[in-house]
Amino acid sequence: MIKKPSASKSSGTFSIIAISPDSKLMGVAVASGSTFVGDRVPHAKPKIGAIAAQANTNVVYGIKGLELLEKGLTPQETLNRLLEKDRERNSRQVAIMNFQRKKAVFTGANTPAYNAEIVGEDYVVIGNLLSRKEVASSMAKEFESSSGDLAWRIAGALKVGSESGGDRRGEKSAALIVISTERVEMNIKVGMHEHPIDELLHELKA
């Protein structure tokens, strides 16, 4: 679903959550026109799943969401529980995935546009305050056409998202987390940088 632009003070962000073909790895990658996005939007826990909570970001969605997943709630049940207690839910954008490959997505009516959500077989892409509607679809296509290491695949999707327009303000920060069923495999945060996705890719090579 695509919504056209309107004025908003909310932070623009685009994210992808994805799982490896063998379901042993899951990752979440995000870029934003606001700084230090890695401290707010991406959340992940080994063996449990990953969450991206953005737009008018409330970190409780990530923290409490992972707790609910760990208790055995499905992503949709988790999302429903979080939304029902949130008076500002219409300004939220959230994606949730667990290691059983189940997914849930929500884009509130007041989420800044362009906004988008795309749910694939093994990934979810969400974005708001995008420069153009093709940002999300280009990320999805890049992930679908890629193969190999999951971290590089989701980082590549971010890169293509930026190249196709990205955040309407440009990007200032980026982050990437990869988890397995046993541990956090990777956690990269670029809090503030002129080219945060390129810096993330540089750190990924290190």
Contacts in CASP RR format, 6 or more apart in sequence:
PFRMAT RR
TARGET T0000
AUTHOR 0000-0000-0000
METHOD contacts of the structure
MODEL  1
MIKKPSASKSSGTFSIIAISPDSKLMGVAVASGSTFVGDRVPHAKPKIGA
IAAQANTNVVYGIKGLELLEKGLTPQETLNRLLEKDRERNSRQVAIMNFQ
RKKAVFTGANTPAYNAEIVGEDYVVIGNLLSRKEVASSMAKEFESSSGDL
AWRIAGALKVGSESGGDRRGEKSAALIVISTERVEMNIKVGMHEHPIDEL
LHELKA
1 107 0 8 1.000
1 116 0 8 1.000
1 117 0 8 1.000
2 114 0 8 1.000
2 115 0 8 1.000
2 116 0 8 1.000
2 133 0 8 1.000
2 136 0 8 1.000
3 107 0 8 1.000
3 111 0 8 1.000
3 113 0 8 1.000
3 114 0 8 1.000
3 115 0 8 1.000
3 116 0 8 1.000
4 113 0 8 1.000
4 114 0 8 1.000
4 133 0 8 1.000
5 112 0 8 1.000
5 113 0 8 1.000
5 114 0 8 1.000
5 168 0 8 1.000
6 112 0 8 1.000
6 113 0 8 1.000
8 110 0 8 1.000
8 112 0 8 1.000
8 113 0 8 1.000
8 129 0 8 1.000
10 55 0 8 1.000
10 56 0 8 1.000
10 91 0 8 1.000
10 111 0 8 1.000
10 112 0 8 1.000
10 128 0 8 1.000
10 129 0 8 1.000
11 32 0 8 1.000
11 33 0 8 1.000
11 34 0 8 1.000
11 37 0 8 1.000
11 54 0 8 1.000
11 55 0 8 1.000
11 56 0 8 1.000
11 57 0 8 1.000
11 129 0 8 1.000
12 32 0 8 1.000
12 33 0 8 1.000
12 34 0 8 1.000
12 54 0 8 1.000
12 55 0 8 1.000
12 112 0 8 1.000
12 127 0 8 1.000
12 128 0 8 1.000
12 129 0 8 1.000
12 130 0 8 1.000
12 167 0 8 1.000
12 168 0 8 1.000
12 169 0 8 1.000
13 30 0 8 1.000
13 31 0 8 1.000
13 32 0 8 1.000
13 33 0 8 1.000
13 34 0 8 1.000
13 37 0 8 1.000
13 41 0 8 1.000
13 54 0 8 1.000
13 55 0 8 1.000
13 57 0 8 1.000
13 93 0 8 1.000
13 127 0 8 1.000
13 128 0 8 1.000
13 129 0 8 1.000
13 167 0 8 1.000
14 30 0 8 1.000
14 31 0 8 1.000
14 32 0 8 1.000
14 125 0 8 1.000
14 126 0 8 1.000
14 127 0 8 1.000
14 128 0 8 1.000
14 130 0 8 1.000
14 135 0 8 1.000
14 136 0 8 1.000
14 139 0 8 1.000
14 158 0 8 1.000
14 161 0 8 1.000
14 166 0 8 1.000
14 167 0 8 1.000
15 28 0 8 1.000
15 29 0 8 1.000
15 30 0 8 1.000
15 31 0 8 1.000
15 41 0 8 1.000
15 42 0 8 1.000
15 52 0 8 1.000
15 54 0 8 1.000
15 95 0 8 1.000
15 125 0 8 1.000
15 126 0 8 1.000
15 127 0 8 1.000
16 28 0 8 1.000
16 29 0 8 1.000
16 30 0 8 1.000
16 123 0 8 1.000
16 124 0 8 1.000
16 125 0 8 1.000
16 139 0 8 1.000
16 143 0 8 1.000
16 154 0 8 1.000
16 157 0 8 1.000
16 158 0 8 1.000
17 26 0 8 1.000
17 27 0 8 1.000
17 28 0 8 1.000
17 50 0 8 1.000
17 51 0 8 1.000
17 52 0 8 1.000
17 95 0 8 1.000
17 96 0 8 1.000
17 97 0 8 1.000
17 103 0 8 1.000
17 123 0 8 1.000
17 124 0 8 1.000
18 26 0 8 1.000
18 27 0 8 1.000
18 28 0 8 1.000
18 97 0 8 1.000
18 122 0 8 1.000
18 123 0 8 1.000
18 124 0 8 1.000
18 143 0 8 1.000
18 150 0 8 1.000
18 153 0 8 1.000
18 154 0 8 1.000
18 157 0 8 1.000
19 25 0 8 1.000
19 26 0 8 1.000
19 27 0 8 1.000
19 97 0 8 1.000
19 99 0 8 1.000
19 101 0 8 1.000
19 122 0 8 1.000
19 123 0 8 1.000
19 150 0 8 1.000
20 26 0 8 1.000
20 122 0 8 1.000
20 150 0 8 1.000
21 122 0 8 1.000
23 99 0 8 1.000
23 101 0 8 1.000
24 180 0 8 1.000
24 181 0 8 1.000
25 150 0 8 1.000
25 178 0 8 1.000
25 179 0 8 1.000
25 180 0 8 1.000
25 185 0 8 1.000
26 44 0 8 1.000
26 49 0 8 1.000
26 50 0 8 1.000
26 97 0 8 1.000
26 99 0 8 1.000
26 150 0 8 1.000
26 178 0 8 1.000
26 179 0 8 1.000
26 180 0 8 1.000
27 44 0 8 1.000
27 50 0 8 1.000
27 150 0 8 1.000
27 151 0 8 1.000
27 154 0 8 1.000
27 176 0 8 1.000
27 177 0 8 1.000
27 178 0 8 1.000
27 179 0 8 1.000
28 42 0 8 1.000
28 43 0 8 1.000
28 44 0 8 1.000
28 50 0 8 1.000
28 51 0 8 1.000
28 52 0 8 1.000
28 154 0 8 1.000
28 176 0 8 1.000
28 177 0 8 1.000
29 42 0 8 1.000
29 154 0 8 1.000
29 155 0 8 1.000
29 157 0 8 1.000
29 158 0 8 1.000
29 174 0 8 1.000
29 175 0 8 1.000
29 176 0 8 1.000
29 177 0 8 1.000
29 200 0 8 1.000
30 37 0 8 1.000
30 38 0 8 1.000
30 41 0 8 1.000
30 42 0 8 1.000
30 52 0 8 1.000
30 54 0 8 1.000
30 158 0 8 1.000
30 174 0 8 1.000
30 175 0 8 1.000
30 176 0 8 1.000
31 37 0 8 1.000
31 158 0 8 1.000
31 161 0 8 1.000
31 162 0 8 1.000
31 166 0 8 1.000
31 167 0 8 1.000
31 171 0 8 1.000
31 173 0 8 1.000
31 174 0 8 1.000
31 196 0 8 1.000
31 197 0 8 1.000
32 41 0 8 1.000
32 54 0 8 1.000
32 167 0 8 1.000
32 171 0 8 1.000
32 172 0 8 1.000
32 173 0 8 1.000
32 174 0 8 1.000
33 167 0 8 1.000
33 169 0 8 1.000
33 170 0 8 1.000
33 171 0 8 1.000
33 172 0 8 1.000
33 173 0 8 1.000
34 172 0 8 1.000
34 173 0 8 1.000
35 172 0 8 1.000
35 173 0 8 1.000
35 191 0 8 1.000
35 192 0 8 1.000
36 173 0 8 1.000
36 189 0 8 1.000
36 191 0 8 1.000
36 192 0 8 1.000
37 173 0 8 1.000
37 174 0 8 1.000
37 175 0 8 1.000
37 191 0 8 1.000
38 173 0 8 1.000
38 174 0 8 1.000
38 175 0 8 1.000
38 189 0 8 1.000
38 191 0 8 1.000
39 189 0 8 1.000
39 191 0 8 1.000
40 53 0 8 1.000
40 54 0 8 1.000
40 57 0 8 1.000
40 59 0 8 1.000
41 52 0 8 1.000
41 53 0 8 1.000
41 54 0 8 1.000
41 57 0 8 1.000
41 175 0 8 1.000
42 50 0 8 1.000
42 51 0 8 1.000
42 52 0 8 1.000
42 175 0 8 1.000
42 176 0 8 1.000
42 177 0 8 1.000
43 50 0 8 1.000
43 51 0 8 1.000
43 52 0 8 1.000
43 53 0 8 1.000
43 59 0 8 1.000
43 61 0 8 1.000
43 62 0 8 1.000
43 63 0 8 1.000
43 65 0 8 1.000
43 66 0 8 1.000
44 50 0 8 1.000
44 51 0 8 1.000
44 66 0 8 1.000
44 177 0 8 1.000
44 178 0 8 1.000
44 179 0 8 1.000
44 184 0 8 1.000
45 66 0 8 1.000
45 69 0 8 1.000
45 70 0 8 1.000
45 179 0 8 1.000
46 179 0 8 1.000
46 180 0 8 1.000
46 181 0 8 1.000
46 182 0 8 1.000
46 183 0 8 1.000
46 184 0 8 1.000
47 99 0 8 1.000
47 179 0 8 1.000
47 181 0 8 1.000
47 182 0 8 1.000
48 66 0 8 1.000
48 69 0 8 1.000
48 70 0 8 1.000
48 98 0 8 1.000
48 99 0 8 1.000
49 66 0 8 1.000
49 69 0 8 1.000
49 96 0 8 1.000
49 97 0 8 1.000
49 98 0 8 1.000
49 99 0 8 1.000
49 179 0 8 1.000
50 96 0 8 1.000
50 97 0 8 1.000
50 177 0 8 1.000
50 179 0 8 1.000
51 61 0 8 1.000
51 62 0 8 1.000
51 65 0 8 1.000
51 66 0 8 1.000
51 94 0 8 1.000
51 95 0 8 1.000
51 96 0 8 1.000
51 97 0 8 1.000
52 94 0 8 1.000
52 95 0 8 1.000
52 124 0 8 1.000
52 126 0 8 1.000
53 59 0 8 1.000
53 61 0 8 1.000
53 62 0 8 1.000
53 92 0 8 1.000
53 93 0 8 1.000
53 94 0 8 1.000
54 92 0 8 1.000
54 93 0 8 1.000
54 94 0 8 1.000
54 126 0 8 1.000
54 127 0 8 1.000
54 128 0 8 1.000
55 91 0 8 1.000
55 92 0 8 1.000
55 93 0 8 1.000
55 107 0 8 1.000
55 108 0 8 1.000
55 111 0 8 1.000
55 112 0 8 1.000
55 115 0 8 1.000
55 128 0 8 1.000
56 88 0 8 1.000
56 91 0 8 1.000
56 92 0 8 1.000
56 110 0 8 1.000
56 111 0 8 1.000
57 92 0 8 1.000
58 86 0 8 1.000
58 88 0 8 1.000
58 92 0 8 1.000
60 82 0 8 1.000
61 82 0 8 1.000
61 92 0 8 1.000
61 94 0 8 1.000
64 82 0 8 1.000
65 78 0 8 1.000
65 82 0 8 1.000
65 96 0 8 1.000
68 77 0 8 1.000
68 78 0 8 1.000
68 81 0 8 1.000
68 82 0 8 1.000
69 75 0 8 1.000
69 78 0 8 1.000
69 96 0 8 1.000
69 98 0 8 1.000
73 81 0 8 1.000
74 98 0 8 1.000
74 102 0 8 1.000
74 104 0 8 1.000
75 96 0 8 1.000
75 97 0 8 1.000
75 98 0 8 1.000
75 102 0 8 1.000
75 103 0 8 1.000
75 104 0 8 1.000
76 102 0 8 1.000
76 104 0 8 1.000
78 96 0 8 1.000
78 104 0 8 1.000
79 94 0 8 1.000
79 96 0 8 1.000
79 104 0 8 1.000
79 105 0 8 1.000
79 106 0 8 1.000
82 94 0 8 1.000
83 89 0 8 1.000
83 92 0 8 1.000
83 106 0 8 1.000
86 92 0 8 1.000
89 106 0 8 1.000
89 108 0 8 1.000
90 108 0 8 1.000
90 109 0 8 1.000
90 110 0 8 1.000
90 111 0 8 1.000
91 108 0 8 1.000
91 110 0 8 1.000
91 111 0 8 1.000
92 106 0 8 1.000
92 108 0 8 1.000
92 111 0 8 1.000
93 106 0 8 1.000
93 107 0 8 1.000
93 108 0 8 1.000
93 111 0 8 1.000
93 115 0 8 1.000
93 117 0 8 1.000
93 126 0 8 1.000
93 127 0 8 1.000
93 128 0 8 1.000
94 104 0 8 1.000
94 105 0 8 1.000
94 106 0 8 1.000
94 126 0 8 1.000
95 103 0 8 1.000
95 104 0 8 1.000
95 105 0 8 1.000
95 117 0 8 1.000
95 124 0 8 1.000
95 126 0 8 1.000
96 103 0 8 1.000
96 104 0 8 1.000
96 105 0 8 1.000
97 103 0 8 1.000
97 104 0 8 1.000
97 124 0 8 1.000
99 181 0 8 1.000
101 122 0 8 1.000
103 119 0 8 1.000
103 120 0 8 1.000
103 124 0 8 1.000
105 117 0 8 1.000
105 119 0 8 1.000
105 124 0 8 1.000
105 126 0 8 1.000
107 115 0 8 1.000
107 116 0 8 1.000
107 117 0 8 1.000
107 126 0 8 1.000
107 128 0 8 1.000
111 128 0 8 1.000
112 128 0 8 1.000
112 129 0 8 1.000
113 128 0 8 1.000
113 129 0 8 1.000
113 130 0 8 1.000
114 128 0 8 1.000
114 129 0 8 1.000
114 130 0 8 1.000
114 131 0 8 1.000
114 132 0 8 1.000
114 133 0 8 1.000
114 135 0 8 1.000
115 126 0 8 1.000
115 127 0 8 1.000
115 128 0 8 1.000
115 129 0 8 1.000
115 130 0 8 1.000
116 125 0 8 1.000
116 126 0 8 1.000
116 127 0 8 1.000
116 128 0 8 1.000
116 130 0 8 1.000
116 133 0 8 1.000
116 135 0 8 1.000
116 136 0 8 1.000
116 137 0 8 1.000
117 124 0 8 1.000
117 125 0 8 1.000
117 126 0 8 1.000
117 127 0 8 1.000
117 136 0 8 1.000
118 124 0 8 1.000
118 125 0 8 1.000
118 126 0 8 1.000
118 136 0 8 1.000
118 137 0 8 1.000
118 139 0 8 1.000
118 140 0 8 1.000
120 140 0 8 1.000
120 144 0 8 1.000
123 140 0 8 1.000
123 143 0 8 1.000
123 144 0 8 1.000
125 136 0 8 1.000
125 139 0 8 1.000
125 140 0 8 1.000
125 143 0 8 1.000
125 157 0 8 1.000
126 136 0 8 1.000
127 135 0 8 1.000
127 136 0 8 1.000
129 167 0 8 1.000
129 168 0 8 1.000
129 169 0 8 1.000
130 136 0 8 1.000
130 165 0 8 1.000
130 166 0 8 1.000
130 167 0 8 1.000
130 168 0 8 1.000
131 165 0 8 1.000
131 166 0 8 1.000
131 167 0 8 1.000
131 168 0 8 1.000
131 170 0 8 1.000
132 164 0 8 1.000
132 165 0 8 1.000
132 166 0 8 1.000
134 164 0 8 1.000
134 165 0 8 1.000
135 161 0 8 1.000
135 164 0 8 1.000
135 165 0 8 1.000
135 166 0 8 1.000
136 161 0 8 1.000
138 160 0 8 1.000
138 161 0 8 1.000
138 163 0 8 1.000
138 164 0 8 1.000
139 157 0 8 1.000
139 158 0 8 1.000
139 160 0 8 1.000
139 161 0 8 1.000
139 164 0 8 1.000
140 157 0 8 1.000
141 160 0 8 1.000
142 156 0 8 1.000
142 157 0 8 1.000
142 159 0 8 1.000
142 160 0 8 1.000
142 161 0 8 1.000
143 153 0 8 1.000
143 154 0 8 1.000
143 156 0 8 1.000
143 157 0 8 1.000
146 152 0 8 1.000
146 153 0 8 1.000
146 156 0 8 1.000
146 157 0 8 1.000
147 153 0 8 1.000
150 178 0 8 1.000
151 176 0 8 1.000
151 178 0 8 1.000
151 185 0 8 1.000
151 186 0 8 1.000
151 204 0 8 1.000
152 204 0 8 1.000
154 176 0 8 1.000
155 176 0 8 1.000
155 197 0 8 1.000
155 200 0 8 1.000
155 201 0 8 1.000
155 204 0 8 1.000
156 201 0 8 1.000
158 174 0 8 1.000
158 176 0 8 1.000
158 197 0 8 1.000
158 200 0 8 1.000
159 197 0 8 1.000
159 198 0 8 1.000
159 201 0 8 1.000
162 170 0 8 1.000
162 171 0 8 1.000
162 197 0 8 1.000
171 195 0 8 1.000
171 196 0 8 1.000
171 197 0 8 1.000
172 191 0 8 1.000
172 192 0 8 1.000
172 193 0 8 1.000
172 196 0 8 1.000
173 189 0 8 1.000
173 190 0 8 1.000
173 191 0 8 1.000
173 192 0 8 1.000
173 193 0 8 1.000
173 196 0 8 1.000
174 190 0 8 1.000
174 191 0 8 1.000
174 193 0 8 1.000
174 196 0 8 1.000
174 197 0 8 1.000
174 199 0 8 1.000
174 200 0 8 1.000
175 188 0 8 1.000
175 189 0 8 1.000
175 190 0 8 1.000
175 191 0 8 1.000
175 200 0 8 1.000
176 186 0 8 1.000
176 187 0 8 1.000
176 188 0 8 1.000
176 200 0 8 1.000
176 204 0 8 1.000
177 184 0 8 1.000
177 186 0 8 1.000
177 187 0 8 1.000
177 188 0 8 1.000
178 184 0 8 1.000
178 185 0 8 1.000
178 186 0 8 1.000
178 187 0 8 1.000
179 185 0 8 1.000
186 204 0 8 1.000
188 200 0 8 1.000
188 203 0 8 1.000
188 204 0 8 1.000
190 196 0 8 1.000
190 197 0 8 1.000
190 199 0 8 1.000
190 200 0 8 1.000
190 203 0 8 1.000
193 199 0 8 1.000
END
